[in-house]
Amino acid sequence: MTPRAADRARYDRATAHLDAPVAIVDLEAFDDNAADLVRRAAGKPIRVASKSVRCRALLERVLAMDGFAGIMSFTLDESLWLARAGFDDVLLAYPSADRAGFAELARDPKLAAAVTVMVDDVAQLDLIDASRAGGAEEVRVCLEMDTALQVLGGRVRVGARRSPLRTPAQLAELARSVVRRPGFRLVGIMAYEGHVAGVGDSVAGRPLRSRVIRLMQSAARRELAERRAAVVRAVRAVAPDLEFVNGGGTGSVQHTAAEDAVTEVAAGSGLFVPRLFDNYTSFSGRPAALFAQPVVRRPGVGVVTVLGGGYPASGVAGPDRLPVPYLPEGLRYDPQEGPGEVQTPLLGSPADDLRMGDKVWFRHAKAGELCERFDQIRLVEGDRVTGTVPTYRGEGQTFL
């Protein structure tokens, strides 16, 4: 029996009493992935990216482990919800225009002490001030810098379009605006190199493309390490008491942690290890989060149909954004249909061994969207379900 077949047997036994659709997290794999992230971080704390987890119980589990500290959130509403629930170090990774949220933040000492907001423009400070509604609490602020690799004089750009702040002078200027402005305290810098952390460098069947990606990422890491260090020096000259410099993501933990200027790294997807994280040469993880759909039809030889399954991930639309049938091994989509909104035909010889109601296990392309589709996660240890925990959705929270 292959390791994957053994996993299928375990998951089927563990959930035999449950009808699909069902989502699980294999706690042994989850914990192993967490330990591997800590190893790669080499002593620097890991801030957990909540958008990849979206389950309070699992956030609590990983933050109880040595090597993890703090949450990186994705909306202000989520940040305040987490802080009200007792999480005391929440970094909002994206600017917000949530006026009601800023009003609540500015009038609540507990929330103001726990939540740090992201800015890259004076206009965002103006919006926060205009939203205070009389709240006088000091708002903790983090500056985000652009990490994209620019070549040919900026005519070619590799990396996400995030912050407009790129140079040490630009970040120092905004830092001075924050420091001079009453009601704000500058506490951190964030720089997320998604073109390194979130792009696999070993694409199956594409050796030339993989080589180009590795060359790009090597150049990007060198350029960014030098520029990030210069940015940190410039901002610390304005705000010497900076609390943190955050960088990286699951795919770049060991590289980012090696930079002296960085005090902490971020990761989240590496806990679940969705399919997009199979394509890296620098690390490997264990798939920990899966979902199962039930067989509901047998249209013919070598074909079964499962209920639903059309759960695409965010990003540029393409086959790599689709979940993949994972267990049993050997199933594939019908190229004329793909994963459907309400039904999904699957092809391959394993289909002939599946009966009505049997589970087909899938892996999501990215980590974050899985918990938006399910209201609870079954926690699996060995071949038993040992707990059931709500996702954000299960707690009535849909932040985006």
C-alpha positions as CSV (number, residue, x, y, z in Angstrom):
1,M,0.0,0.0,0.0
2,T,1.4,3.4,-1.0
3,P,1.6,6.2,1.6
4,R,-1.3,8.0,-0.1
5,A,-3.4,4.8,-0.2
6,A,-2.7,4.4,3.5
7,D,-3.8,8.0,4.1
8,R,-7.0,7.4,2.2
9,A,-7.8,4.3,4.3
10,R,-7.3,6.3,7.5
11,Y,-9.4,9.2,6.3
12,D,-12.2,6.9,5.1
13,R,-12.2,5.0,8.5
14,A,-12.1,8.2,10.5
15,T,-15.1,9.7,8.6
16,A,-17.0,6.5,7.9
17,H,-19.8,7.9,10.2
18,L,-20.0,11.2,8.3
19,D,-21.6,12.0,5.1
20,A,-19.7,14.1,2.6
21,P,-19.1,16.9,1.7
22,V,-16.7,17.0,4.7
23,A,-13.4,18.9,5.4
24,I,-10.6,17.6,7.6
25,V,-7.3,18.6,9.0
26,D,-4.8,15.8,9.7
27,L,-3.4,17.1,13.0
28,E,-0.2,15.0,12.7
29,A,0.6,16.5,9.3
30,F,-0.4,20.0,10.5
31,D,2.0,19.7,13.5
32,D,4.8,18.3,11.3
33,N,4.4,21.2,8.9
34,A,4.5,23.7,11.8
35,A,7.7,22.1,13.1
36,D,9.2,22.4,9.6
37,L,8.4,26.1,9.4
38,V,10.0,26.7,12.8
39,R,13.1,24.8,11.6
40,R,13.4,26.9,8.5
41,A,12.8,30.1,10.4
42,A,16.0,29.3,12.4
43,G,15.1,31.1,15.6
44,K,13.1,34.0,14.3
45,P,9.4,34.1,15.3
46,I,6.7,33.2,12.8
47,R,3.6,35.4,12.5
48,V,0.7,33.2,11.4
49,A,-1.2,34.4,8.3
50,S,-4.8,34.0,9.3
51,K,-6.2,34.2,5.7
52,S,-4.6,30.8,5.1
53,V,-6.1,29.2,8.1
54,R,-9.5,30.9,8.9
55,C,-10.2,28.8,11.9
56,R,-9.7,30.1,15.4
57,A,-9.1,26.7,17.0
58,L,-6.2,26.0,14.6
59,L,-4.8,29.5,15.1
60,E,-4.8,28.9,18.8
61,R,-3.2,25.5,18.3
62,V,-0.2,26.8,16.3
63,L,0.3,29.9,18.4
64,A,0.7,27.6,21.4
65,M,3.7,26.1,19.8
66,D,7.2,27.4,20.3
67,G,8.4,29.5,17.4
68,F,5.1,31.2,16.6
69,A,4.1,34.6,17.8
70,G,1.3,36.9,16.6
71,I,-1.3,36.9,13.7
72,M,-1.2,38.5,10.3
73,S,-4.8,39.3,9.5
74,F,-6.5,40.3,6.3
75,T,-9.3,42.8,7.2
76,L,-9.8,45.3,10.0
77,D,-13.1,43.7,11.0
78,E,-11.3,40.3,11.4
79,S,-8.5,42.0,13.3
80,L,-10.9,43.5,15.8
81,W,-12.9,40.2,16.1
82,L,-9.6,38.3,16.9
83,A,-8.5,40.9,19.4
84,R,-11.9,40.8,21.2
85,A,-11.4,37.0,21.3
86,G,-8.1,37.4,23.2
87,F,-5.4,37.4,20.5
88,D,-3.2,40.2,21.7
89,D,-0.8,40.8,18.7
90,V,-2.7,41.2,15.4
91,L,-1.0,42.8,12.4
92,L,-3.4,43.8,9.6
93,A,-1.6,43.1,6.4
94,Y,-3.6,45.3,4.1
95,P,-4.8,48.9,4.2
96,S,-8.4,49.4,5.2
97,A,-11.2,51.8,4.5
98,D,-13.4,50.4,7.3
99,R,-14.5,53.7,9.0
100,A,-16.7,52.0,11.6
101,G,-13.8,49.7,12.4
102,F,-11.3,52.5,12.9
103,A,-13.8,54.3,15.1
104,E,-14.0,51.2,17.3
105,L,-10.3,50.8,17.3
106,A,-9.7,54.4,18.3
107,R,-12.0,54.3,21.3
108,D,-11.1,50.9,22.8
109,P,-7.7,50.7,24.7
110,K,-7.6,46.9,24.5
111,L,-8.2,46.8,20.8
112,A,-5.8,49.7,20.1
113,A,-3.0,47.9,22.1
114,A,-3.6,44.6,20.2
115,V,-4.1,45.6,16.6
116,T,-1.5,47.2,14.2
117,V,-2.8,48.7,10.9
118,M,-1.1,48.9,7.6
119,V,-0.4,52.1,5.7
120,D,1.5,53.2,2.6
121,D,0.0,56.6,2.0
122,V,-0.7,59.7,4.0
123,A,-4.3,59.6,2.7
124,Q,-4.8,56.4,4.7
125,L,-3.8,58.3,7.9
126,D,-6.3,61.0,6.9
127,L,-9.0,58.4,6.6
128,I,-8.3,57.0,10.0
129,D,-8.3,60.4,11.6
130,A,-11.6,61.3,9.9
131,S,-13.1,58.0,11.2
132,R,-12.2,58.4,14.9
133,A,-15.5,59.8,15.9
134,G,-14.0,61.2,19.1
135,G,-11.9,58.1,19.9
136,A,-8.5,59.2,21.2
137,E,-6.6,56.0,21.5
138,E,-3.2,55.9,19.8
139,V,-3.3,53.8,16.6
140,R,-0.4,51.4,16.0
141,V,0.9,51.7,12.4
142,C,3.1,49.5,10.2
143,L,4.5,50.7,6.9
144,E,4.5,48.4,3.8
145,M,7.3,48.5,1.2
146,D,7.1,47.3,-2.4
147,T,9.2,44.2,-2.9
148,A,8.9,43.7,-6.6
149,L,11.9,43.1,-8.7
150,Q,12.3,45.7,-11.4
151,V,14.7,45.3,-14.3
152,L,15.5,47.3,-17.5
153,G,15.1,50.6,-15.7
154,G,11.7,49.6,-14.3
155,R,10.2,48.6,-17.7
156,V,9.9,45.0,-16.5
157,R,8.3,44.3,-13.1
158,V,8.1,40.9,-11.3
159,G,5.9,40.9,-8.2
160,A,2.6,41.9,-6.9
161,R,1.4,45.5,-7.2
162,R,1.0,46.4,-3.5
163,S,2.7,49.4,-1.8
164,P,3.8,52.5,-3.8
165,L,6.7,52.9,-1.4
166,R,9.9,51.4,-2.8
167,T,13.0,53.4,-1.8
168,P,14.5,54.1,1.6
169,A,13.7,57.8,1.1
170,Q,10.0,57.2,0.3
171,L,9.5,55.0,3.4
172,A,11.5,57.4,5.6
173,E,9.3,60.3,4.4
174,L,6.1,58.5,5.4
175,A,7.7,57.4,8.6
176,R,8.2,61.1,9.5
177,S,4.6,61.8,8.6
178,V,3.5,59.2,11.1
179,V,5.9,60.2,13.8
180,R,4.9,63.8,13.6
181,R,1.2,63.1,13.6
182,P,-0.7,62.9,17.0
183,G,-2.7,59.8,17.6
184,F,-0.4,57.4,15.7
185,R,2.7,55.3,16.7
186,L,5.0,53.7,14.1
187,V,5.8,50.2,15.3
188,G,6.8,48.1,12.2
189,I,7.7,47.6,8.6
190,M,6.3,44.8,6.4
191,A,7.6,43.6,3.0
192,Y,6.0,40.5,1.5
193,E,7.9,39.1,-1.4
194,G,5.1,37.1,-3.0
195,H,7.1,36.5,-6.2
196,V,9.5,34.4,-4.1
197,A,7.3,33.1,-1.3
198,G,4.3,32.3,-3.4
199,V,5.7,31.0,-6.7
200,G,6.9,27.4,-6.9
201,D,10.3,26.9,-8.6
202,S,9.8,23.3,-9.8
203,V,6.8,23.2,-12.1
204,A,6.0,19.7,-13.2
205,G,6.8,19.1,-16.8
206,R,8.2,22.6,-17.3
207,P,12.0,22.3,-16.7
208,L,12.9,25.5,-18.6
209,R,10.2,27.5,-16.9
210,S,11.4,26.2,-13.5
211,R,15.0,27.2,-14.3
212,V,13.9,30.7,-15.2
213,I,11.8,31.0,-12.0
214,R,14.8,29.9,-9.9
215,L,17.1,32.5,-11.6
216,M,14.5,35.2,-11.1
217,Q,14.0,34.4,-7.5
218,S,17.7,34.3,-6.8
219,A,18.1,37.7,-8.3
220,A,15.0,39.0,-6.5
221,R,16.3,37.7,-3.1
222,R,19.6,39.5,-3.5
223,E,18.1,42.8,-4.6
224,L,15.4,42.8,-1.9
225,A,17.8,41.9,0.9
226,E,20.0,44.9,0.1
227,R,17.1,47.3,-0.4
228,R,15.2,46.0,2.7
229,A,18.2,46.6,4.9
230,A,18.6,50.1,3.5
231,V,14.9,50.8,4.1
232,V,15.1,49.5,7.7
233,R,18.1,51.7,8.4
234,A,16.3,54.8,7.0
235,V,13.1,54.2,8.9
236,R,14.9,53.4,12.2
237,A,16.7,56.7,11.9
238,V,13.2,58.3,12.1
239,A,11.7,55.8,14.5
240,P,14.4,54.0,16.5
241,D,11.9,52.1,18.6
242,L,10.5,50.0,15.8
243,E,9.1,46.7,17.3
244,F,9.3,44.5,14.2
245,V,10.3,44.1,10.6
246,N,8.2,41.4,9.0
247,G,8.9,39.6,5.7
248,G,8.5,36.4,3.8
249,G,5.9,33.7,3.4
250,T,5.8,30.0,3.4
251,G,7.9,29.6,0.2
252,S,10.7,31.9,1.4
253,V,10.9,31.4,5.2
254,Q,14.5,30.3,5.4
255,H,15.8,32.9,2.9
256,T,13.9,35.8,4.6
257,A,14.8,34.7,8.1
258,A,18.5,34.8,7.1
259,E,18.4,38.6,6.6
260,D,19.7,40.5,9.6
261,A,17.2,43.4,9.0
262,V,14.2,41.0,9.4
263,T,13.0,40.3,12.9
264,E,10.1,38.0,12.1
265,V,8.7,36.0,9.2
266,A,5.1,35.3,8.1
267,A,3.6,32.0,7.1
268,G,0.2,30.3,6.9
269,S,-0.3,28.2,3.9
270,G,2.6,26.0,4.9
271,L,0.5,24.6,7.8
272,F,-2.1,23.1,5.4
273,V,0.2,22.6,2.3
274,P,-2.3,23.1,-0.5
275,R,-1.3,21.9,-4.0
276,L,0.5,25.0,-5.1
277,F,3.1,24.3,-2.5
278,D,4.1,21.0,-4.1
279,N,6.3,22.9,-6.6
280,Y,9.2,24.0,-4.5
281,T,12.8,22.6,-4.4
282,S,13.7,24.2,-1.1
283,F,11.1,22.4,1.1
284,S,8.4,19.9,1.1
285,G,5.4,19.5,3.4
286,R,2.6,17.1,4.2
287,P,-0.9,17.8,2.8
288,A,-2.9,18.5,6.0
289,A,-6.2,19.9,4.9
290,L,-8.5,18.0,2.5
291,F,-12.1,17.9,1.6
292,A,-14.2,15.0,0.4
293,Q,-17.1,14.9,-2.0
294,P,-19.5,11.9,-2.3
295,V,-19.9,9.7,-5.4
296,V,-23.5,10.2,-6.6
297,R,-23.5,8.9,-10.2
298,R,-21.7,6.3,-12.3
299,P,-22.2,7.5,-15.9
300,G,-20.2,4.7,-17.5
301,V,-17.0,2.6,-17.3
302,G,-14.1,4.6,-15.9
303,V,-16.4,7.5,-14.8
304,V,-17.9,8.6,-11.6
305,T,-19.7,11.8,-10.7
306,V,-19.3,13.5,-7.3
307,L,-21.4,16.2,-5.8
308,G,-20.1,19.7,-6.1
309,G,-16.3,20.4,-6.0
310,G,-16.0,23.5,-8.1
311,Y,-14.0,25.5,-5.5
312,P,-11.5,27.5,-7.5
313,A,-8.8,29.5,-5.7
314,S,-8.0,33.2,-6.2
315,G,-5.5,34.5,-8.6
316,V,-5.2,34.5,-12.4
317,A,-7.7,31.9,-13.7
318,G,-6.1,28.7,-14.9
319,P,-5.8,25.0,-14.2
320,D,-3.4,25.6,-11.3
321,R,-6.2,27.4,-9.4
322,L,-8.4,24.3,-9.4
323,P,-8.6,21.7,-6.5
324,V,-7.2,18.3,-7.5
325,P,-8.8,14.9,-7.0
326,Y,-6.2,13.4,-4.6
327,L,-7.5,10.1,-3.2
328,P,-7.9,7.6,-4.6
329,E,-4.9,8.2,-6.8
330,G,-5.4,8.2,-10.5
331,L,-8.6,10.2,-10.9
332,R,-8.7,13.3,-13.2
333,Y,-11.2,15.8,-14.5
334,D,-13.1,15.5,-17.7
335,P,-11.5,18.3,-19.8
336,Q,-14.9,19.2,-21.2
337,E,-16.3,19.9,-17.8
338,G,-13.7,20.3,-15.0
339,P,-14.9,20.8,-11.4
340,G,-18.5,21.9,-11.4
341,E,-20.7,24.1,-9.3
342,V,-23.0,21.2,-8.4
343,Q,-21.5,18.1,-9.9
344,T,-18.1,17.0,-11.1
345,P,-17.4,14.0,-13.3
346,L,-14.1,12.2,-12.7
347,L,-12.3,9.9,-15.1
348,G,-9.8,7.1,-14.5
349,S,-9.7,3.4,-13.7
350,P,-10.1,3.9,-10.0
351,A,-13.6,5.1,-10.7
352,D,-14.7,1.5,-11.3
353,D,-13.9,0.6,-7.7
354,L,-16.0,3.4,-6.2
355,R,-19.5,2.9,-5.0
356,M,-22.4,5.3,-4.4
357,G,-21.7,7.4,-1.4
358,D,-17.9,6.7,-1.3
359,K,-15.7,9.7,-0.7
360,V,-13.3,11.2,-3.2
361,W,-10.7,13.4,-1.4
362,F,-9.5,16.6,-2.9
363,R,-6.8,19.1,-2.2
364,H,-7.4,22.8,-2.6
365,A,-5.1,24.8,-4.8
366,K,-4.6,27.5,-2.1
367,A,-5.1,27.4,1.6
368,G,-7.3,30.3,2.3
369,E,-10.5,29.5,0.3
370,L,-11.1,26.0,1.8
371,C,-12.6,27.3,5.0
372,E,-14.8,29.7,3.2
373,R,-16.6,26.6,1.8
374,F,-17.1,24.7,5.0
375,D,-18.5,25.7,8.4
376,Q,-16.6,23.1,10.4
377,I,-13.4,21.1,10.2
378,R,-13.1,17.6,11.5
379,L,-9.8,17.0,13.3
380,V,-8.2,13.7,12.4
381,E,-5.6,11.8,14.5
382,G,-4.6,8.5,13.1
383,D,-7.9,6.9,11.9
384,R,-10.2,8.8,14.2
385,V,-12.0,12.1,14.3
386,T,-11.0,13.5,17.6
387,G,-12.6,16.9,17.4
388,T,-14.8,19.2,15.4
389,V,-14.1,23.0,15.2
390,P,-15.8,25.8,13.5
391,T,-14.2,27.8,10.7
392,Y,-14.7,31.5,10.5
393,R,-17.8,30.8,8.4
394,G,-19.0,28.4,11.0
395,E,-18.8,31.2,13.6
396,G,-20.9,33.5,11.3
397,Q,-17.9,35.5,10.1
398,T,-17.3,36.2,6.4
399,F,-14.8,39.0,6.3
400,L,-14.4,39.3,2.5
